[in-house]
């Protein structure tokens, strides 16, 4: 038997690097053409596009190859000592360390994953092409992890032995259940019911049309502020992200602070709404909700809040109203909102002219963007945390994910009318028209954000992967009125839904109120404060809410009467 020397191994490793990386790169890069927003990697017609030629910076490639071979040699020389893979939570369980074969499989995978990502960084191309390649490789490497397969997952194998196969049986049952419901379970959905243990703040639907219901909430204080408060959530999700449970409900918090609170509850579109446009949603929903809130309260002006796309829609509505010479909103709050789409983070990898044209041809005149496709896309932005983690737990280990209201909401998907979706893609993500005065026409009016001089509270989340913190901050440079910017810790949802009572996370405020051109400059003068940003926002909002008056005894007013109890039937419709 011939003993292999380090030099022999070095030669073989070099050859293996060239072969395996070439094969792996080829497989990963194939997904470059099939990426699609709304289908999370499902195939989309290439429309004749050729895959761009890929070139590497020679010095980076050489450095990467040397590093790969050095790490591979160290792994080879470790003999039967299981490599330490605990730094990656997928392989942190003791079962991986107790199984040398599994530990080596994990170590080799991690080495190859690092190298593949290094290759992506070494690509000599424009930033968008490099980001697309990086995203494609991240998806491929996440899917290829040995933890995703029973044959390699030491933890799942150990559990199967300990339970005498019961975990495998439960895993198959979970798989069949998820196939029937059409998505991977992130939580035990059977434990939640809208109106029973989520979306429970007391109120009534006081208006409805084909697009939305308007909910008015019962006051929790003897007096309320004279200017009512309207919340506009994103129509790509259910409104109850703002009203999950009493201890983490932003709706209930606002009511408890003395605000007469109204919320837009979007209808989950079906075929009857398949031709609805962005204009319909602005005129017949956001502007209509503002008007009805004013009529019911009798107030000349109101305060309003928009979350995510809801903030984009609210700002667009305010620009339309301003063009008409109307300013019915006294202050606006924008939570993780995009107005300037220059920096859209990871979502930019999906958007180009060919893709937008494809969507316009497919559904620009009518059709439906399926809610489950949108939900899958957002989940695959964090594939290890929001996809494969649950595949392993649910199917390989036979576990039932624990109850979590936020993840229940996340799985309660909503459709979008095709024309609305196509207009939004072109005029925001592709052409960034909302910040170009007069470029976009909405509801017959030229959109000019310079006319929206309403005082505004702008919030951004530091780790937001959907609306990057730079993009949230960019709104301070678009809107001309008096502004306050606050940054919170965590991501797109967890950063926003952060009630003070839990005393979690932190937020940053700049005492001098200065808003330089970039978020990085702003941060240099900001101070970190422990706990939720809600208290700061509450104080700001009170300053725009007017005097206190007796709380109303009934819902609605005049022709606007209680139709049904909150949360209403629209929010209960499934996609």
N, C-alpha and C positions, 0 to 999 in steps of 0.2 A: 504494500500500500504506500503510495507516494505522499509524502508530507508537503503541504502547500506552504510556501514561504510568503512573507509579507510582499516581496516583489511580485510574486505570481498573483497574489490577491490584488495588488495595485493595478496590474495589467488587466485582470479580469474585471475589476471594479470599473475601470475606465471604459472598457468595452460595454459592460452592463449599463453604465450611465448613458452612453450614447444610444443604445438600443431601447432601454426601458423608458428613458425620458422622451425619445422620439415617438414611441408608441403612445405613451401617456399624453404627450402634448397633442398628438393627432386626434386622439379621442376627445380630449377636453375642448379643443378648438372647434370641433364639429358643432358643438352647441352654440358657438358664436353666432351662426346664421339663424338659429331657431329660437333665440330668446325673444320673448314677447310679453309686454306688459298686459296683464289680464289673463295669462295662462301659465305663468311661472315656468316657462321653458317649453311649453307645448309648441309643436311645429307650426310655423307660419310660412306661407309662400314666400320664396326668396325674391320674386319679382325680377329675376334676371341678375340680381346682384352677385358679384363675384367676391369670394372671400379675399380680403386684403392680404397682400404678401407680407409675411412676417420676417423681420430682420432683428438680430440681436446685437447689442453693443459688445464687440469682441472681448474687451477687457472684463466686462461684467460676467460674460459667459465663462471665461477662463477662471475667474475667481470662484464662481459658483461650482464649476466642475471640481476644482481642487478642494473646496469645502466639503462637497458631497463625498468625495473619495476618502477624505480624512475621517469624516464621521462614520462612513461605512466600514472603514478599517477598524476604528475603535469599537464598533458594534461587533464585528467579526472576532476581534481579539478578546472580547469579554467572556468568551467560552460559554459555559452553561449558567452563568450568573444572569438572572433575569434583568433586563434593562429597566430603569426607573421611568415609568410613563405616567406617574401620578399627577404631573403638572397639567395634564389634559383630563378634564372631568369624565370624559367618555371611558377612560381607562384607569380611573382612580381607585376602583374597588379592589380589595385585597385579592380577589379571585384571579385577576390578571397577573399579579406578581407571583401567585402560587402556581401558575401554569406557564412554564418557560416558553412553550411553543406559542401560546397566545401573546405573551409579553413581547416576544421577538416580532411577531406579526404586527403588533401595535407600534413597536419601535421603528420597524421598516416603513410602515405606512406614514408615520409622522415625519421620518426623514424624507421620504418621497414627496410628501405634501409641502414641506418647507422648500424643497428644491423646485417643485413646480411653481410655487408662488414666487420664488426667486426668479425663475424664468420669466414669469409674467412681468415682474418689475424690470427685467433686463430687455424687454421688447423696445426696439427703437421705433417709436410711432407717436402719433399725436395723442394727447391725454385721453380723449374719448375712446379711441381704439384700445389703448392700454387698459382703461377702466373696464371696457367690455370683456377683454380677455381675462382680466383678473376676476371679474364676476363669474364668467363661465367656468374658470378653473376652480373657484371656491365652491360652486355648485357641484361640480364633478367630484372633487375631493371629499366634500361632505357626504355625498351619496356612496362613495367607494370605501368609507371607513369600515374596518373589520368588525367594529361594534355593531354594525347594522345587519350582520348575518349570523344566524344561529351556529353555523359551522365554525365560526371564529370567535364568537362572543363567550369568553370564559365565565363571565358573571351569569349569563343566561343559562349556560350549560350546568353550572353548579346549582342554580335554583331548580332546574328541571330534575336533577338527581335528588335534591333534598325534598322536593314535593312529589317525587315518584311520578313525574310526568303531568301533574295537575297544572303547573304553570303553562305548559304547552297547550293543554286543552283550553284553558282560559284565554290564552293568546289567540287561538283560532276562533273562539267565540267572539272576542273583541274585534278581530279582523272582519268577521262576517257582519257584525253590527255596524262597523264603520263603512263597509262597502255599501250597506243598505242606506245609511244616512248620507253618504256621499262625501264625507270628509273625515280626516283623522281627529279623534276625540282628544282635546286638550284638557278637558275636565270632565267630571261626571255630570253630564248635562241633565240627567234625570232628577237631580237635586234642586234644579232651578226652574222657576216659572215666572214669567214677566207679569207683574202686578201682584204677585204673592210674596216673593222674597228678593226680587230686584224691581226697580222702578216702582217704589212703594210710597213715595211722598204723596200726601193727600191733595187731590185737586180734581178738576173737571175739564173736559173738552168743551170749549166755548165757541169754537168756529171750526169748520172744515170745508175743504174743497177737494178736487181730485188729486191735488199734490200733497197736502199736508193737513194735519189737525193742529189747532192752537190750544195748548193746555194752560189753564190758569190754576195756580196753586193756592191752597188755603193758607192765610196768614198765620204765623206762629206768635205774633206780637200784637199788642192792643193797638199800636199805631204803626203805620207804614210810611215810607217816604212818598212824597207826592208824585215823583216821576217813576213810572213803572219800569221794570227791568225785563228785557226780552233776550232770550238765549237762542242762537241759531247754530245747531250742531251740524256736523258734516252729513250730507245726504248719502254718502257712501257707507254709512254705518247707522245703527239704531241710536236714537237720542239718549237712551238710558245709560250711556257711558257717563253722563252728567248726573245720573240718579241711580247708582248701583244699589247701595244699601244705606240705611240712615247714617252710619258712622263714616261713610266716605262719599256722600252725595254733595256735589257742588250746588245742586238745586236746593236741597234742604238747607245748606249753609247760607245761601243767599236769602232764603225766606226767613231764616232765624235772625238774620242781620236787619230785618225790617223792610226788605224790598218786596213790593208787589210783583211777583215773578211769573212770567209767561215763557213757555218753551215751544218751539216748533217741533212737532213729531212728524217726520217725513213718511209718506206712504211708500210701501215697498212696491215699486212699479211692476206691472204686468203688461201683457200685450196691448191693453187699452191705452197705455201711456208711451208706447214705443216710438212715437213721433215727437215727443216733447223735447224742447230745446233749452239751451242755457237762458235764452230770453224768457221763456215760460217760467223757469224757476226763479228768475230775478223779479219779474213783474208780478206773477200770480202767486208767488210764495213769500219771498223775503219782503218785498215792498208791501204786499198785502198784509203780512203779519205785523209789520210796523203800523200800518193804518188801523188795523183792527185793535191792536193794543192801545193805541191812542184813543180810539172811540170808546172802548170799554172803560178806560181809566178817566177819560175826560181831560187828560193832560195834553198840553200843547206839544211838549217834547218828551222823549223817553231816553233811557239808557239801553244799550244793546251790547251783546257779546257774541262773537263768532269763533268757533273752534275749528281749526284745520281748514278744510274746504269751505266750511261754514263761514269762516272769517274772510276768505276770498270772495264768497258770494255776498256777504254783508257789505264789504268795502265796495264791490261793484255796484250794489244797490244804492249805496250812499253817493257814489259818483253819478249814477243816473239821476237820482233825485236832485243833486246839486246842479246838474245841467239844466234841470227844469226849474231851478230857482227855489227848491224846497230843501229845508234842513231840519227834519223832524227828530233827529237823533242828537241828544245833547252831549253824549260821550260814547265811545266805543272801546270794547276790550277785544283784543285779537290774541288768541291762544294758538301757539305753534302754527302760524298762518304764513302762507306764501303770497306775496304780492309781486315781488321782484323774483322771477324764476331764473336768474342768472346761475345760481348755485342750487341745484335740486338734488345734490347728493347722489346716492346710488341709483335712484330712479332714472337718472339721465342716460344710463346705459341702454335703455329701451327705446329712446326717442330719436328718430331722425325723419327726414322728409318721406322716405319710402314707407316707413311704418305708419306714419300718420295718414298718408294717402290710402294705404291699405285699409285702415280702420274707417276712413271716410267713405270709401267705396263699399265696404261691408255693411256699415250701419249709419252712415251720415244722414240718410234720408228716412231711416226708420229701422228699428231692430232693438235688441236688448244686450247690454253688457251684463253677463251673468254675475251675480253676487259671489258665487263660489269661486269663479275665476279670479275676481278681484282679491278675495280673501287669500287664495293660494299664492297669488303674487306677493302680497305683503308678508305672508309667512315665510316664503323662500328668500326674502331679504335677509332673514336670520335663520338659515336652514338647520343648523345644529340645535338651536334652542327651540324653534317653533315647528319643526317637522320631524327630524330623525330622532330626537330625544323621545318623542311620543311613539314613534314607530317601534323603537327598542322597548320602551316600557310597556306599551299596550300589547304588542304581539309576541315579542321574544320572551319577555318576563311574565306576561299574563297579568300585569298590574292594572288596577283601575286608577286613573289619575285623580288626585285629590280635588275636592270642590274649590273652585276659585271663580268668583263672580266676574272678574275682568276677562278671563279666558272664555267663560260662557258667552259674554257679550261679543268677544272677538269671533266666535264661531257662528253668531247669529247674523248671517250675511244679508246684504241687500243688493238688488239689481240697480242698474242705471239705464235710462233711455239712451239709445245709440246716438241720436243727434246731439244731445247734451254732452255726452262723453267725447264725441269727435270734435266738437267746437272747443271744448276745454283743452284737449290735447294740443290742437294747433295754436290756439291763442295764448296759452300759458307756457306749457313745457317746451314747445317748439319755437314759437316766435316771440314770446315774452311781451305780448302786446299791451297788457294792462298798464304798464308803466310808461308807455309811449303815448303822450297826449294826442288824442284824436284818432289813434290807429284802430282801436276796436270800437265797433258800434254795437251797443246793447240796448234793446228796447227802444230803438230809434234815436238814441242819444250817443254822441261821441264821448267815450270814456276819457276823463281827464282827472287823475287822482289828485292833481294840484288844487282842485276845487273842494276836496274833502278836508276841510280845515277843522274838523271835529277834534276835541281833545281825545287822546287815545292812550290806552294802557296796553303795551306790547309785551307778551311773555314768550320766551323761548326756552326749550329744554337742552341742556348741555350735550347729552348723548343721543339726541334725536337723530334717527337714521332715515326718517321720512321727510322732515323739514329741518335740515341742518341748522345749527345755531346761527351760523353766518347768514342764512337765508331769513330766519326769523328777524334778526337784527336789521336786515336790509330794509325792512318796512319803515324804519325810522328815517331813512333817507328819501322815502317816496312821499309820505304824508306830510303836509306842511304845518299842521296844527301843533298844539302843545302836546308833548309826548313824554311818557315814562316807560323805560325799558327795564325789565327784570329777567334775570336768567335763573332757572331752577336746575337742580341736579336731576339725573336719570333721563329717561327717554320720552318718546312722543306721548305715551299715555300715562305711565307711572309718574312722570314729572308733573303732569297737570293734576291728576287725581291724587292729591297729597294733602289730606285734611290736617289742620293744626293739631288736633287732639292726639294724633299718633306720634307727633314730634319726630318725624323722620326726614331724612335728607337735609338739604339746605338750599339757600338761594342767595343771589348776588345783586346788590343795588349800588348805584353810583350816587353818592350824596350830593355831588355838585350838579347833577342833572344834565351834564354835558353828553352829547351824542356825536362823537367823532365819526369819521367815514366808515370805519370797520369795527367789527365786534372785538377784534383783538386789541385795538386801541382803547375801546370802551372798558374792557376787562382790566386794563392796567390801573384804572382809577376806581374800580369797584371793590366793595367790601363784602365778604362772605358772612351770612347770618344763618344760624342753625334753624332748622324747622321749615315749615311751609311758607310759601309766598302768599297764601290766601289772605293772611291778616293784613299784609301791606296793600294788597289789591282792595280789600274791604274798606280800608281807610280812604283810599283814593276814590273809590266809587261813591262813598258817602258824601264826598265833597262835591259831587255832581248830581246828587239825588234830590236836592231841594229840602223843603221843610217837612216835618212829620204831620200826618193827618190821621184821623180815625180809620182803622182797618175796615175794609168792606165786609158786610155780613153775608153777602151772597156772591155767587159766581156770575160773571158777565154783566151785561147792562143792556136794557132796551131789547133790540132784536137779537142780541147775542146772549143766548141762554145756555145753561148747562145741557149738553147733548148726551154725555155719558161720563162716568167716573174715569179719572186718570188711572192708568196711562193711555186709555183709549184702545180702539181695535186696530188702528193702522200699524202700531208698533208690534202687534202680535202676528202679523202676516209674515209667513216664511217665504224666502226667495225660491 
